[in-house]
Each structure stands twice: as structure tokens, then as C-alpha cells.
Amino acid sequence: MANKSFWMKKLSLILAALLMAIAAQAQSDLIARIHFLGGDKISADTNSAAFANEFNSPQAQALENQTLDKLAKIFVAKLKPNAGAEDLAQLRPLLDDLLKSEWILEIRGATNGVPEYTLAVRLSSERANLWSKNLHAPLENWVSMEVPQSATGVMWIKKFDPSYWCLFGRSSGYTIVDFGQGNLHEGILRFAESKFTDTGTNWLSADLNWPRLAQLFPALREFDFPKIAFQVIGHNGYFRFNGKLNLSQPLPSLEAWRVPTNSIHQPFISFTAARGVAPWLAKQSWFAPYKLSPQPNQFFTWSMPGIAFQTYAAEPVPNANAALTQLYENLSANGNWRSNFSTPLKLSLTNNQLNISGIPFAAPNIRVAHEANGDFLVGGFFPNTPRGKPLPPELFEQLATPNLVYYHWEITEERLRVMPQLSQLMLMATKHEQLNGQSLASKWLMQIAPKLTNSVTIATEISPTEISFTRKSAAGLDAVELRGLASWLESPKFPAFDLRSPPRVMRPRSPQQFPLMSALKPAPAPAK
């Protein structure tokens, strides 16, 4: 009996380890999972004021319709290369459900490297039948296999090529569209029952393996984010975020904060402090010309009210004079960074200040600052005003938060009001598309701005490779993020994350386009 008991325990341990391995493998296959509670459910929430302010206005609805129109054209073209207006008319109404209804999107990896995409939308029977009917049109060229709905909840399957399938089914109130390989219909019920029930009351939740997403969608590599998971709820007229970042490399030891208290002073409408940034900056190719040795591990940014160009940044350095000289020599020796700008730029180093000339309406400079907390390099687009009121004690109380990695505070309405001039100038100067002031996205920003108050984001270190963050915001996003979202939605290359302007093409012009030159043509020789 003792021997039997020993083997039973051993077998139990083996089975437990096997189950844990299977569970770990299933989780490792996950590339992305996004759950949206749906506009209808959120609007019924007693804490929906922030959501209503941002998304229920005529300006918001016009922007939503424009964005869905763009996406419908892209989806139809992907599903059916020879698609026409009728195919677009079939697909476009379905996208409205993605704003109103609850849905879950999952992307999972496969052993052969081909991902599986599953979208589950909670729909009425009437809307589910419309999805089934209307999706057939753009997929009509695919080989179809009709399946009785009573059989595992699958309504139909279409085959794109010998190994790629689209499955359409319904289970537990969800309408499920699955693109991938293998016998998808065999696991669709288990998938629905285990993954799509008891999703909670978060307005939005996401679990994103950003590095793997960037492999699928190369445009995402520009952002270089780590793995991220977060949840969003509403409370007292605010969006509240809670989330975690899982880093691919550990943070360095967090040194004590060194704040440039003489350079930063009230009044200001935004303030940002970050530390532990040196390893991340070292990986960024765009940062190479600006890199110092040793690279500072902290930075601060702040903005003043009234004048758009009064935005500044500072970083602590061991010796400000030596650091400024090193930066000037780096920029002078590496001229490639100038190619990112649309106008010729010149550098000059005088009186412990590095000046960059050539950008209209602005005078970018980086200067030496010797302060009580040590040496700093301080940069800006406009001369800093004389020192006014000292920093509020509440700011230092925030920086005293244990293991604080990142802190951002702003008056979002004020930031949105003064930001357009600076952002438009920098987009133009760096060869990027500007945001049209008459666009639907601009009108949406103007409509929501007066309703936005303070935004606060706090991130703290849990372990060297894990960071937790929280945000309280009337808009969910801060001013820079809102401006970036608007520019992206209006980009000619949407949905690509690419705002670069197309290169200018010099075309020959006729003499009629140059009347002055035409007038200076040599007179014809007199007739003989």
C-alpha cells in the first residue's frame, strides 16, 4: 500500500506539472486580448459622465462615422480585392455594433507562426443574422461550407486557401468570427464558454504583448512598448486606469530625485518627472545623436500658461559645461539628425548656451544651469521667464512616493488650448503631416476641451522588471495623447501609424508659371 501511495503521489505531481505546463503554454500563445464593455452598457453606468462628455456629442459621432467608413473600406479590400460599393454597403453597418455592443478580440500565436484572430460580439439574434448575411458578400469568393447551427454553434465556415479559414458562429449570446488555421469549429464553444463569460464591469481592459504585436504589425515598432495590461473604469466624472508594464530588461537602481527647482517655477500647467530612463533611451536609434556619456537617468518637462512655446525640459548631469560641450560636438559630428528637418539648421555654442537656428517663430536652445541640487541641462523653444513662485509642497510630496518612476500632472484644457501652435510647427519642421484645424478630429478636440480638468498619471516600481501605473483623467488621455490620436485619425495613411509627409517631387514648370522670367526672354531677332 505504501508503494502504491508513493506512485499515486508521484503521478499526481506529474499530472499537476503537466497541467501547469499546458496552462502556461496556452497563456504564452496570447498576443493580445481586448475587452470593450460597449457604449450602450457604459452609457447606462451611473459613472458614465466622462464617457458621455467625450463620445456622445455630434462632433464625436461625426468623427466616429468617418473613422468607421475608413476602416470598412480597408477591411472590404482585404477580404475581397475586387470589392465594390455593394460589398462596402454590406460591411459598414456591422462596424456600428463595435461602438454600441460588448466585444472581445483575441490574437493568439500558432506553432507555424500564423496568428489566429477571434472577435466575439454580444449581439441580439436579429443583429447576429445580419452579420451572418452581410459577411457572406465580401467572402463570396471563398469556398463555403454550411454547417447546421445546432452543430457546435457554428453557422458557416469559409476556406480562403488550403490552410486558412474563417468561421462564423454563435454561442452564449456572442457572435463569433474566427480567422485562423485548423479545425476552429471544434473548440469554438469551449473558447466562448471559458473566455467570454463573467467579463466584469471594466469599461475597457487590455492585455497586450507589444513586442509580439510589433512583429505582426511593423508600424507598432515605432513606439517600443513592453508587455502591458490595464483596465479602465469610470468614477466621479473621470476615467480611471490601473495597469502594469512587464519590462524586457530591468530598471537600474532608482537614484534620489534631483529637481531643478530654480528653473521650474509657478505658474505652470503641466509637469512631468521620470527616472530609470537611461536603458530605454540607449535602445532608441533616433536618440543616438543626443546621447551623453554618462547618460542621465532622469528628466523633467513642464509648460507655462499663455505662450505656446514656453515648454521646457531638463536633465541632471555631473558637469553641465562638459555635458553641453559633449552634446554640441556630437551634433556637429553627426549631421544625419538634420535630415529629419524641413529647413537647414545651424548650431552655435556661446555663453554656456547651445542655440539652434533655422526653425521659424522659435528659438530652440539648451543652456547650462547650476542649481542647489546640482548641474542641469535645460532646453526650450522660448526664453524661460524669471523665477516666480516656488514649487508647491504638494509636488515634492508626490515625488516622495516610494519607488516612484513616473509622475505627470497637467491641466488638460489649458494644454490643449496652447498646444496647437507648437505641435503644428514641430510637425511641419520635422516633415510630418499637420492636423487640419477644420477637420472633424480638430472640431472634436475643441468641443471636449472645456470639459477637461486635471489629469494625473503615477507609475511605481514593483520589481526591477515590473511597473504598476494609475491614471485619473477627465478624458482618459492627456493633451499630447489626445492631439496624437486626432492626428492619427486624420492621417492620409490611416490606419498606419505614420504621419510623415510624402517627399516633395520637383516638377518642371512651363514659362507661363514664371511670368517674370517670360518677360526677360531675349527679344526675337529683327526680321531681315
Secondary structure, 3 states (H helix, E strand, C coil): CHHHHHHHHHHHHHHHHHHHHHHHHHHHCEEEEEEECCHHHHHCCCCCHHHHHHHCCHHHHHHHHHHHHHHHHHHHHHHCCCCCHHHHHHHHHHHCHHHHCCEEEEEECCCCCCCEEEEEEECCHHHHHHHHHHHHCCCCCCEEEECCCCCCCEEEEEEEECCEEEEEEEECCEEEEEEECCCHHHHHHHHHHHHCCCCCCCCEEEEECHHHHHHHCHHHHHCCCCEEEEEEEEECCEEEEEEEEECCCCCCCCCCCCCCCCCCCECCCEEEEEECCHHHHHHCHHHHHHCCCCCCCEEEEEECCCCCCCEEEEEEECCHHHHHHHHHHHHHHCHHHHHHCCCCCEEEEECCEEEEECCCCCCCEEEEEEECCEEEEEEECCCCCCCCECCCHHHHHHHCCCCEEEEEEEEHHHHHHHHHHHHHHHHHHCCECCCCCCCHHHHHHHHHHHHCCEEEEEEEEEECCEEEEEEEECCCCCHHHHHHHHHHHCCCCCCCCCCECCCCCCCCCCHHHCHHHHHCCCCCCCCC
